[in-house]
Amino acid sequence: MTAIVESLELITLVGAGSLTNADVIEATQVAPRVVAADGGAAHCLDFELAVEAVIGDFDSIPARVLSEIPANRMHRIAEQETTDFDKALRSIEAPLVVGIGFGGARVDHHLAAFNTLVRLSHRQCVLLGGEDVVFTAPPKLTLDLAAGTRVSLFPMTHLTGRSEGLEWPLEGLSLAPNGRVGTSNAAKGPVHLEVGAPGMLVILPRSCLQEAVRALTDSGASWPVP
């Protein structure tokens, strides 16, 4: 499909879930251009963010968004088979997207967001919220982490891989969402990961946001468009 937003700069994508001032500041420091997914536009108004586009099905968008954001920035995608996060992420062509406001108290919202990360693994996207940053591992990834940094790896499908620099290496392991997972691992220093297929969630402390963004944009390896 044709992209709605095309950018050579990183994009912050704002969802309608829980959002803090720290989320906004940290995301826009690394990704200054702002796009909203549906009701996330209300957050943009509240935090006085200059939103360039609003993308979604608009089934729950506040009336004040429609009155305060110019119509030419509103991009409705009517289908109901995917989430607003999915609609927005697949409509953005950028080196990387930082997503905020896609978590909160509801577990189903988290799971739906992780599903989108995996379905759109060819899009570089880092979710920021709570104590964590979350993204899908590209085929190869090198992270410059301090010893002791928490590194959790959660497979959303059956996966194998290899690693260097983890306390508990991946070699020889078969990982699956209904089998063995790789949560609560730790770095011994810089970490190198290789995975054989899309679907590995990498979960790091939120203090690692800038390093995650650097590593993903520098990786030079990405999954093909499905």
C-alpha positions as YAML, in Angstrom:
chain: A
units: angstrom
residues:
- id: 1
  name: MET
  ca: [0.00, 0.00, 0.00]
- id: 2
  name: THR
  ca: [1.05, 3.61, -0.51]
- id: 3
  name: ALA
  ca: [2.57, 5.21, 2.58]
- id: 4
  name: ILE
  ca: [0.63, 8.03, 4.21]
- id: 5
  name: VAL
  ca: [3.73, 9.39, 5.95]
- id: 6
  name: GLU
  ca: [7.18, 9.25, 4.36]
- id: 7
  name: SER
  ca: [10.18, 10.49, 6.32]
- id: 8
  name: LEU
  ca: [13.95, 10.24, 6.34]
- id: 9
  name: GLU
  ca: [13.78, 11.07, 10.05]
- id: 10
  name: LEU
  ca: [12.60, 8.85, 12.88]
- id: 11
  name: ILE
  ca: [8.92, 9.09, 13.79]
- id: 12
  name: THR
  ca: [7.20, 9.04, 17.18]
- id: 13
  name: LEU
  ca: [3.85, 7.25, 16.90]
- id: 14
  name: VAL
  ca: [1.40, 8.08, 19.69]
- id: 15
  name: GLY
  ca: [-1.32, 5.63, 20.72]
- id: 16
  name: ALA
  ca: [-4.39, 6.14, 22.87]
- id: 17
  name: GLY
  ca: [-3.17, 4.09, 25.86]
- id: 18
  name: SER
  ca: [-1.46, 5.22, 29.04]
- id: 19
  name: LEU
  ca: [1.11, 7.92, 28.44]
- id: 20
  name: THR
  ca: [3.46, 9.87, 30.71]
- id: 21
  name: ASN
  ca: [5.38, 13.08, 30.24]
- id: 22
  name: ALA
  ca: [8.59, 11.03, 30.41]
- id: 23
  name: ASP
  ca: [7.37, 8.83, 27.54]
- id: 24
  name: VAL
  ca: [6.75, 11.90, 25.39]
- id: 25
  name: ILE
  ca: [10.07, 13.57, 26.20]
- id: 26
  name: GLU
  ca: [12.20, 10.47, 25.73]
- id: 27
  name: ALA
  ca: [10.50, 9.43, 22.50]
- id: 28
  name: THR
  ca: [10.57, 12.82, 20.82]
- id: 29
  name: GLN
  ca: [14.21, 13.35, 21.76]
- id: 30
  name: VAL
  ca: [15.15, 10.50, 19.42]
- id: 31
  name: ALA
  ca: [12.21, 10.74, 17.01]
- id: 32
  name: PRO
  ca: [11.04, 14.35, 16.76]
- id: 33
  name: ARG
  ca: [8.36, 14.02, 14.08]
- id: 34
  name: VAL
  ca: [4.98, 12.95, 15.48]
- id: 35
  name: VAL
  ca: [2.15, 10.85, 14.06]
- id: 36
  name: ALA
  ca: [-0.91, 9.68, 16.00]
- id: 37
  name: ALA
  ca: [-2.78, 6.40, 15.83]
- id: 38
  name: ASP
  ca: [-6.48, 7.28, 16.10]
- id: 39
  name: GLY
  ca: [-7.29, 8.38, 19.68]
- id: 40
  name: GLY
  ca: [-3.61, 9.03, 20.33]
- id: 41
  name: ALA
  ca: [-4.31, 12.38, 18.68]
- id: 42
  name: ALA
  ca: [-5.94, 13.50, 21.94]
- id: 43
  name: HIS
  ca: [-2.64, 12.88, 23.74]
- id: 44
  name: CYS
  ca: [-0.92, 14.99, 21.10]
- id: 45
  name: LEU
  ca: [-3.25, 17.87, 21.88]
- id: 46
  name: ASP
  ca: [-2.81, 17.41, 25.63]
- id: 47
  name: PHE
  ca: [0.99, 17.37, 25.37]
- id: 48
  name: GLU
  ca: [1.01, 20.15, 22.73]
- id: 49
  name: LEU
  ca: [2.71, 17.98, 20.14]
- id: 50
  name: ALA
  ca: [2.67, 19.08, 16.51]
- id: 51
  name: VAL
  ca: [1.03, 16.01, 15.00]
- id: 52
  name: GLU
  ca: [1.66, 15.62, 11.26]
- id: 53
  name: ALA
  ca: [-0.93, 12.91, 10.60]
- id: 54
  name: VAL
  ca: [-3.63, 10.95, 12.40]
- id: 55
  name: ILE
  ca: [-4.22, 7.42, 11.11]
- id: 56
  name: GLY
  ca: [-6.92, 4.96, 12.19]
- id: 57
  name: ASP
  ca: [-10.52, 3.87, 11.78]
- id: 58
  name: PHE
  ca: [-11.72, 6.86, 13.86]
- id: 59
  name: ASP
  ca: [-14.32, 4.77, 15.67]
- id: 60
  name: SER
  ca: [-13.38, 6.25, 19.05]
- id: 61
  name: ILE
  ca: [-11.68, 9.52, 18.21]
- id: 62
  name: PRO
  ca: [-12.70, 12.46, 20.45]
- id: 63
  name: ALA
  ca: [-14.74, 15.22, 18.83]
- id: 64
  name: ARG
  ca: [-12.19, 17.86, 19.86]
- id: 65
  name: VAL
  ca: [-9.56, 16.11, 17.74]
- id: 66
  name: LEU
  ca: [-11.77, 16.48, 14.67]
- id: 67
  name: SER
  ca: [-12.29, 20.16, 15.45]
- id: 68
  name: GLU
  ca: [-8.69, 21.08, 16.33]
- id: 69
  name: ILE
  ca: [-6.62, 19.07, 13.84]
- id: 70
  name: PRO
  ca: [-6.90, 20.08, 10.16]
- id: 71
  name: ALA
  ca: [-8.88, 17.65, 8.01]
- id: 72
  name: ASN
  ca: [-5.96, 17.16, 5.61]
- id: 73
  name: ARG
  ca: [-4.00, 15.53, 8.43]
- id: 74
  name: MET
  ca: [-6.76, 13.03, 9.19]
- id: 75
  name: HIS
  ca: [-6.38, 9.70, 7.36]
- id: 76
  name: ARG
  ca: [-9.20, 7.23, 7.94]
- id: 77
  name: ILE
  ca: [-8.68, 3.53, 7.23]
- id: 78
  name: ALA
  ca: [-12.11, 2.00, 7.65]
- id: 79
  name: GLU
  ca: [-11.34, -1.74, 7.88]
- id: 80
  name: GLN
  ca: [-11.91, -3.34, 11.28]
- id: 81
  name: GLU
  ca: [-9.65, -6.38, 10.94]
- id: 82
  name: THR
  ca: [-6.52, -4.73, 12.35]
- id: 83
  name: THR
  ca: [-5.73, -2.41, 15.25]
- id: 84
  name: ASP
  ca: [-5.06, 1.29, 14.88]
- id: 85
  name: PHE
  ca: [-1.41, 0.60, 15.73]
- id: 86
  name: ASP
  ca: [-1.24, -1.80, 12.79]
- id: 87
  name: LYS
  ca: [-2.97, 0.66, 10.47]
- id: 88
  name: ALA
  ca: [-0.61, 3.47, 11.44]
- id: 89
  name: LEU
  ca: [2.64, 1.50, 11.48]
- id: 90
  name: ARG
  ca: [2.08, -0.03, 8.06]
- id: 91
  name: SER
  ca: [1.29, 3.45, 6.68]
- id: 92
  name: ILE
  ca: [4.62, 4.99, 7.76]
- id: 93
  name: GLU
  ca: [7.80, 4.79, 5.70]
- id: 94
  name: ALA
  ca: [10.65, 5.84, 8.00]
- id: 95
  name: PRO
  ca: [13.98, 4.45, 9.19]
- id: 96
  name: LEU
  ca: [12.39, 3.65, 12.56]
- id: 97
  name: VAL
  ca: [9.26, 4.36, 14.59]
- id: 98
  name: VAL
  ca: [9.16, 4.86, 18.36]
- id: 99
  name: GLY
  ca: [5.73, 3.89, 19.67]
- id: 100
  name: ILE
  ca: [4.30, 5.33, 22.90]
- id: 101
  name: GLY
  ca: [0.83, 4.98, 24.38]
- id: 102
  name: PHE
  ca: [0.33, 1.38, 23.26]
- id: 103
  name: GLY
  ca: [0.38, -0.27, 26.68]
- id: 104
  name: GLY
  ca: [-1.26, 0.59, 29.96]
- id: 105
  name: ALA
  ca: [-3.20, -1.57, 32.39]
- id: 106
  name: ARG
  ca: [-4.85, -3.89, 29.85]
- id: 107
  name: VAL
  ca: [-2.94, -7.04, 28.95]
- id: 108
  name: ASP
  ca: [-4.92, -7.50, 25.72]
- id: 109
  name: HIS
  ca: [-3.63, -4.14, 24.48]
- id: 110
  name: HIS
  ca: [-0.05, -5.20, 25.14]
- id: 111
  name: LEU
  ca: [-0.59, -8.52, 23.35]
- id: 112
  name: ALA
  ca: [-2.20, -6.83, 20.35]
- id: 113
  name: ALA
  ca: [0.74, -4.42, 20.10]
- id: 114
  name: PHE
  ca: [3.24, -7.28, 20.24]
- id: 115
  name: ASN
  ca: [1.24, -9.08, 17.55]
- id: 116
  name: THR
  ca: [1.59, -6.03, 15.32]
- id: 117
  name: LEU
  ca: [5.34, -5.81, 15.95]
- id: 118
  name: VAL
  ca: [5.69, -9.40, 14.73]
- id: 119
  name: ARG
  ca: [3.25, -9.12, 11.81]
- id: 120
  name: LEU
  ca: [5.11, -6.02, 10.61]
- id: 121
  name: SER
  ca: [8.63, -7.19, 11.46]
- id: 122
  name: HIS
  ca: [9.91, -5.55, 8.28]
- id: 123
  name: ARG
  ca: [9.10, -2.18, 9.89]
- id: 124
  name: GLN
  ca: [11.65, -1.05, 12.47]
- id: 125
  name: CYS
  ca: [9.65, -0.11, 15.56]
- id: 126
  name: VAL
  ca: [10.50, 0.24, 19.26]
- id: 127
  name: LEU
  ca: [7.73, 0.41, 21.85]
- id: 128
  name: LEU
  ca: [8.44, 2.50, 24.94]
- id: 129
  name: GLY
  ca: [6.37, 2.30, 28.11]
- id: 130
  name: GLY
  ca: [6.50, 1.41, 31.77]
- id: 131
  name: GLU
  ca: [9.92, 0.00, 32.62]
- id: 132
  name: ASP
  ca: [10.71, -1.36, 29.17]
- id: 133
  name: VAL
  ca: [11.50, -0.93, 25.53]
- id: 134
  name: VAL
  ca: [10.29, -3.74, 23.25]
- id: 135
  name: PHE
  ca: [11.07, -4.52, 19.61]
- id: 136
  name: THR
  ca: [11.40, -7.47, 17.25]
- id: 137
  name: ALA
  ca: [14.91, -8.68, 16.59]
- id: 138
  name: PRO
  ca: [16.18, -8.24, 13.02]
- id: 139
  name: PRO
  ca: [18.24, -11.11, 11.52]
- id: 140
  name: LYS
  ca: [21.38, -9.73, 13.18]
- id: 141
  name: LEU
  ca: [21.72, -7.20, 15.99]
- id: 142
  name: THR
  ca: [24.56, -5.89, 18.15]
- id: 143
  name: LEU
  ca: [23.74, -3.99, 21.35]
- id: 144
  name: ASP
  ca: [26.35, -2.11, 23.38]
- id: 145
  name: LEU
  ca: [25.07, -2.96, 26.86]
- id: 146
  name: ALA
  ca: [26.63, -2.70, 30.29]
- id: 147
  name: ALA
  ca: [27.29, -5.92, 32.18]
- id: 148
  name: GLY
  ca: [24.25, -6.93, 34.19]
- id: 149
  name: THR
  ca: [21.70, -5.23, 31.91]
- id: 150
  name: ARG
  ca: [18.46, -7.19, 31.74]
- id: 151
  name: VAL
  ca: [17.91, -8.77, 28.33]
- id: 152
  name: SER
  ca: [14.67, -10.69, 27.89]
- id: 153
  name: LEU
  ca: [13.93, -12.59, 24.70]
- id: 154
  name: PHE
  ca: [10.39, -13.82, 24.09]
- id: 155
  name: PRO
  ca: [9.59, -15.90, 20.99]
- id: 156
  name: MET
  ca: [6.21, -15.25, 19.37]
- id: 157
  name: THR
  ca: [6.70, -18.34, 17.18]
- id: 158
  name: HIS
  ca: [9.05, -21.33, 17.11]
- id: 159
  name: LEU
  ca: [12.58, -19.93, 16.78]
- id: 160
  name: THR
  ca: [16.24, -20.78, 17.07]
- id: 161
  name: GLY
  ca: [19.17, -18.40, 17.24]
- id: 162
  name: ARG
  ca: [22.65, -17.73, 18.47]
- id: 163
  name: SER
  ca: [24.09, -15.16, 20.80]
- id: 164
  name: GLU
  ca: [27.30, -13.71, 22.13]
- id: 165
  name: GLY
  ca: [27.55, -11.79, 25.39]
- id: 166
  name: LEU
  ca: [24.55, -13.25, 27.23]
- id: 167
  name: GLU
  ca: [24.79, -14.99, 30.58]
- id: 168
  name: TRP
  ca: [22.71, -17.84, 29.14]
- id: 169
  name: PRO
  ca: [23.47, -18.30, 25.41]
- id: 170
  name: LEU
  ca: [20.85, -19.22, 22.80]
- id: 171
  name: GLU
  ca: [22.88, -21.88, 20.99]
- id: 172
  name: GLY
  ca: [21.18, -25.24, 20.85]
- id: 173
  name: LEU
  ca: [17.88, -23.96, 22.21]
- id: 174
  name: SER
  ca: [14.50, -24.28, 20.55]
- id: 175
  name: LEU
  ca: [12.30, -21.42, 21.73]
- id: 176
  name: ALA
  ca: [8.52, -21.18, 21.47]
- id: 177
  name: PRO
  ca: [5.68, -19.20, 23.09]
- id: 178
  name: ASN
  ca: [4.28, -22.46, 24.48]
- id: 179
  name: GLY
  ca: [7.70, -23.88, 25.31]
- id: 180
  name: ARG
  ca: [11.06, -22.54, 26.36]
- id: 181
  name: VAL
  ca: [11.47, -18.75, 26.45]
- id: 182
  name: GLY
  ca: [14.41, -16.47, 27.11]
- id: 183
  name: THR
  ca: [13.18, -13.98, 29.68]
- id: 184
  name: SER
  ca: [15.31, -12.55, 32.52]
- id: 185
  name: ASN
  ca: [18.62, -13.15, 30.77]
- id: 186
  name: ALA
  ca: [21.43, -10.65, 31.31]
- id: 187
  name: ALA
  ca: [24.25, -9.06, 29.34]
- id: 188
  name: LYS
  ca: [27.88, -9.74, 30.20]
- id: 189
  name: GLY
  ca: [28.76, -6.69, 28.10]
- id: 190
  name: PRO
  ca: [28.04, -6.00, 24.41]
- id: 191
  name: VAL
  ca: [25.52, -8.51, 23.03]
- id: 192
  name: HIS
  ca: [25.26, -9.93, 19.52]
- id: 193
  name: LEU
  ca: [22.08, -11.75, 18.47]
- id: 194
  name: GLU
  ca: [21.17, -13.71, 15.37]
- id: 195
  name: VAL
  ca: [17.74, -15.25, 14.80]
- id: 196
  name: GLY
  ca: [16.56, -17.41, 11.94]
- id: 197
  name: ALA
  ca: [13.11, -15.91, 11.40]
- id: 198
  name: PRO
  ca: [10.96, -12.95, 12.41]
- id: 199
  name: GLY
  ca: [9.16, -13.13, 15.73]
- id: 200
  name: MET
  ca: [11.65, -12.67, 18.57]
- id: 201
  name: LEU
  ca: [10.68, -9.91, 20.98]
- id: 202
  name: VAL
  ca: [13.64, -8.18, 22.62]
- id: 203
  name: ILE
  ca: [12.78, -6.54, 25.94]
- id: 204
  name: LEU
  ca: [15.27, -4.15, 27.56]
- id: 205
  name: PRO
  ca: [15.14, -1.57, 30.36]
- id: 206
  name: ARG
  ca: [13.73, 1.75, 29.13]
- id: 207
  name: SER
  ca: [17.10, 3.36, 29.82]
- id: 208
  name: CYS
  ca: [18.29, 1.43, 26.75]
- id: 209
  name: LEU
  ca: [15.96, 3.28, 24.34]
- id: 210
  name: GLN
  ca: [18.68, 5.24, 22.59]
- id: 211
  name: GLU
  ca: [20.93, 2.19, 22.30]
- id: 212
  name: ALA
  ca: [18.07, 0.10, 20.89]
- id: 213
  name: VAL
  ca: [17.32, 2.79, 18.31]
- id: 214
  name: ARG
  ca: [21.01, 3.07, 17.39]
- id: 215
  name: ALA
  ca: [21.43, -0.69, 17.08]
- id: 216
  name: LEU
  ca: [18.34, -1.14, 14.91]
- id: 217
  name: THR
  ca: [19.12, 1.73, 12.57]
- id: 218
  name: ASP
  ca: [22.75, 0.61, 12.27]
- id: 219
  name: SER
  ca: [22.05, -3.11, 11.91]
- id: 220
  name: GLY
  ca: [21.86, -3.06, 8.11]
- id: 221
  name: ALA
  ca: [19.73, -6.21, 8.29]
- id: 222
  name: SER
  ca: [15.96, -6.33, 8.06]
- id: 223
  name: TRP
  ca: [13.24, -8.84, 7.35]
- id: 224
  name: PRO
  ca: [11.71, -8.88, 3.86]
- id: 225
  name: VAL
  ca: [8.21, -7.55, 3.29]
- id: 226
  name: PRO
  ca: [5.87, -10.55, 3.68]
...
